[in-house]
Amino acid sequence: MPRAYKVADETYVIPEGLPVPGVGTLPINAMIIRGRQPMIIDTLAIVHRETFLREAFALVDPKDVRWLFLSHEDRDHSGAIVQVLERCPNATLITNYLGLGKLGEEFSIPPQRVYLLNDGETLDIGDRKVTAVRPPLYDSSATRGLWDPKTGVYFGADCFGAVLETVPEYTDELPSKTFEDGYFFMNRANHIWYEHVMQSAIDEAAERIVQLQPKLVVSGHGPTERKDPARMVRMISRIGGMPAIPMPNQKEFEQMLAGGPA
């Protein structure tokens, strides 16, 4: 059973995963900052709701939670936001205008419990100021990552993830090629629009993260990078010259489910 693990001072990752038939496992991560004003970052998928609530509230008392930062509205990130807001009476949901609109398709969230934080904007949460910084690649237009300069941790939402056969806590616990193969698969498959933008745009977005000088990069969909965050972030630029990931048709999907070659 997945357990939260500490990545920095008062900062924890809550890991889970979903099977990708014929490929491996897609990690799904949430994060907790136990500062003066505790913050939850994402809430895993709906199927992980009970795991998330158990792990999160073993780390922080619900009454103490002040902030719920949602990187974007996808259901593998927002699976427990209603339950968190119900159990955490002092918590405010951090999203943006696009995210709030998309959440409104499914949830009724009181506007007085919402704080809009756009890309590049900073929020004081007591003992630190965190900044919303959009990652180089994303699948939702509402996406923002989160930068915590106090610990040097950057949470990259969907970006920098990897589909893997086995998922460790840290990238350096895998052979480099194993991680890179999973990294380039996930970041091409999930961000299909990368083919349609100028290479310079991806380069500039990656360099924006590098300039933060993060000590760790936590992806919503991969192991944590602690050895060389700048190198791992800059790797994203390499997909610009790579072909798209072909998606299986029905026959190939049936073969994958049967355990045969696609």
C-alpha positions in Angstrom: 0.0 0.0 0.0 1.5 3.4 -1.0 2.8 5.6 1.8 3.7 9.2 1.8 7.4 10.0 1.7 9.3 13.1 2.8 11.2 14.9 0.0 12.1 18.1 1.8 11.6 19.9 5.1 7.9 19.6 6.0 7.2 18.5 2.4 5.7 15.1 1.5 4.7 13.3 -1.7 1.6 11.0 -1.6 2.2 8.4 -4.4 -0.3 6.2 -6.3 -0.6 4.8 -9.8 -2.8 3.6 -12.6 -2.1 0.7 -14.9 -1.4 1.5 -18.6 -2.2 -1.8 -20.4 0.7 -3.1 -22.4 3.1 -0.4 -21.2 3.4 -0.2 -17.4 2.2 2.1 -14.6 1.4 5.8 -14.7 2.4 7.3 -11.3 0.0 9.7 -9.8 1.3 12.1 -7.0 -0.1 14.6 -4.7 2.0 16.7 -2.3 1.7 18.2 1.2 3.5 21.3 2.6 3.2 21.3 6.4 4.2 24.9 6.9 2.6 27.6 9.0 -0.4 27.5 6.7 -0.5 23.9 5.6 -1.1 23.4 1.9 -2.3 20.3 -0.1 -1.2 20.1 -3.7 -3.6 18.0 -5.8 -5.6 15.1 -4.5 -4.9 12.0 -6.7 -7.6 10.3 -8.7 -11.1 9.3 -7.7 -10.1 5.7 -7.4 -7.4 6.7 -4.9 -9.6 8.9 -2.8 -9.5 6.9 0.4 -5.8 6.4 0.1 -5.3 10.1 -0.3 -7.5 11.1 2.6 -5.9 8.6 4.9 -2.3 9.6 4.0 -3.0 13.4 3.9 -4.7 13.6 7.2 -2.1 11.4 8.8 0.3 14.2 8.0 -1.8 17.2 8.8 -4.9 17.9 10.9 -7.8 18.8 8.6 -8.7 21.8 10.7 -5.1 23.2 10.1 -5.2 23.0 6.3 -5.4 26.5 4.9 -4.8 25.9 1.2 -5.7 23.4 -1.5 -3.7 24.1 -4.6 -5.1 22.4 -7.7 -2.7 22.2 -10.6 -5.6 21.6 -13.0 -9.0 20.1 -13.0 -8.4 16.6 -14.5 -9.9 13.8 -12.4 -6.5 12.2 -11.6 -5.6 15.4 -9.8 -9.0 16.5 -8.4 -10.3 13.2 -7.2 -10.9 14.3 -3.6 -11.2 18.1 -3.7 -14.8 18.1 -2.5 -13.9 15.8 0.4 -11.0 18.0 1.4 -13.1 21.1 1.4 -15.7 19.3 3.5 -13.2 18.1 6.0 -11.0 21.2 6.1 -13.3 24.1 7.1 -10.5 26.6 7.0 -9.2 25.6 3.5 -9.3 27.7 0.4 -9.2 26.2 -3.1 -6.5 27.7 -5.3 -7.2 27.5 -9.0 -7.6 30.0 -11.8 -10.5 31.4 -13.8 -10.3 28.6 -16.4 -10.0 25.9 -13.8 -12.9 27.3 -11.8 -15.1 27.2 -14.9 -14.2 23.7 -15.7 -14.7 22.5 -12.1 -18.1 24.1 -12.3 -19.2 21.5 -14.8 -19.2 19.0 -12.0 -18.9 20.7 -8.6 -20.6 23.5 -6.8 -17.8 25.3 -5.0 -18.6 28.4 -2.9 -16.8 31.3 -4.5 -15.8 32.6 -1.1 -13.7 29.5 -0.7 -11.8 30.1 -3.9 -8.5 32.0 -4.6 -7.5 32.7 -8.2 -3.7 32.4 -8.7 -2.5 32.9 -12.3 0.8 31.8 -13.8 3.6 34.0 -12.4 1.6 35.2 -9.4 2.8 34.7 -5.8 0.9 33.8 -2.6 2.0 34.3 1.0 1.2 31.2 3.0 2.7 32.4 6.3 6.3 31.1 6.5 6.9 31.2 2.7 5.7 32.7 -0.5 4.8 30.2 -3.3 4.5 31.0 -6.9 2.3 29.5 -9.7 4.7 28.6 -12.6 3.3 26.8 -15.6 5.3 23.8 -16.7 6.7 23.5 -20.3 4.0 20.9 -21.3 0.5 20.3 -20.0 -2.8 18.9 -21.2 -5.2 21.3 -19.6 -5.3 25.0 -20.4 -5.8 25.7 -16.6 -2.5 24.1 -15.6 -0.1 25.8 -13.2 2.8 24.2 -11.4 3.9 25.3 -7.9 7.3 26.7 -6.9 8.3 26.8 -3.2 11.6 28.7 -2.9 11.9 27.9 0.8 12.6 24.2 0.1 13.5 24.5 -3.6 10.7 22.1 -4.6 8.9 22.6 -7.9 5.7 20.6 -8.5 5.3 20.2 -12.3 1.7 18.9 -12.6 1.6 16.5 -15.7 5.0 17.5 -17.0 8.2 15.5 -16.4 6.3 12.3 -15.6 7.1 8.8 -16.8 5.2 5.6 -17.5 7.2 2.8 -15.9 7.1 -0.9 -15.1 8.1 -0.3 -11.5 7.8 3.1 -9.9 10.4 4.1 -7.2 10.3 7.3 -5.1 13.2 8.9 -7.0 14.4 8.9 -10.6 18.0 7.9 -9.6 16.7 4.5 -8.3 16.1 3.5 -11.9 18.6 2.9 -14.8 18.9 6.2 -16.8 17.6 4.6 -20.0 14.6 3.1 -18.2 13.5 6.4 -16.8 14.2 8.3 -20.1 12.1 5.8 -22.1 9.2 6.2 -19.7 9.7 10.0 -19.6 9.6 10.5 -23.4 6.7 8.1 -23.8 4.5 9.9 -21.2 5.4 13.4 -22.2 4.7 12.8 -25.8 1.5 10.7 -25.3 0.0 13.1 -22.8 1.0 16.4 -24.4 0.2 15.6 -28.1 0.2 19.3 -29.1 4.0 19.4 -28.7 4.3 18.6 -32.5 2.5 21.8 -33.3 4.6 24.4 -31.5 8.0 25.9 -32.2 10.9 24.2 -30.6 12.0 27.5 -29.1 8.8 27.8 -27.1 9.4 24.5 -25.4 13.1 25.5 -24.8 12.1 28.8 -23.3 9.5 27.3 -21.0 12.0 24.7 -19.8 14.6 27.3 -19.1 12.1 29.3 -17.1 12.0 26.3 -14.7 15.7 25.8 -14.7 16.2 29.5 -13.8 14.4 28.9 -10.5 17.3 26.6 -9.6 15.0 23.9 -8.1 16.6 21.4 -5.7 13.9 18.8 -6.5 11.2 18.4 -9.1 8.1 16.6 -8.2 5.9 15.5 -11.1 2.3 14.7 -10.8 3.1 11.6 -12.8 6.6 10.4 -12.0 9.4 9.7 -9.5 10.9 12.8 -7.8 14.1 14.2 -9.4 16.7 15.1 -6.8 20.1 14.5 -8.4 20.1 16.9 -11.4 16.8 18.8 -11.7 18.2 21.1 -14.4 19.1 18.2 -16.7 15.8 16.5 -16.2 13.9 19.6 -16.9 15.9 20.4 -20.1 15.3 16.8 -21.3 11.8 17.9 -22.2 13.2 19.9 -25.1 14.4 16.8 -26.8 10.9 15.6 -27.6 10.7 18.4 -30.2 12.5 16.2 -32.6 10.7 13.0 -31.8 7.8 11.5 -33.6 4.4 11.2 -32.0 3.5 8.2 -29.9 1.2 6.0 -32.0 -2.0 5.1 -30.2 -3.3 1.4 -30.4 -6.3 0.5 -32.4 -8.9 -2.0 -31.2 -7.0 -5.1 -32.4 -3.8 -3.9 -30.8 -5.6 -3.0 -27.6 -7.0 -6.6 -27.4 -3.5 -8.0 -27.9 -2.2 -5.8 -25.2 -4.9 -7.0 -22.8 -4.1 -10.6 -23.7 -0.4 -10.0 -22.9 0.8 -10.3 -26.4 2.8 -7.9 -28.6 0.9 -4.8 -29.7 
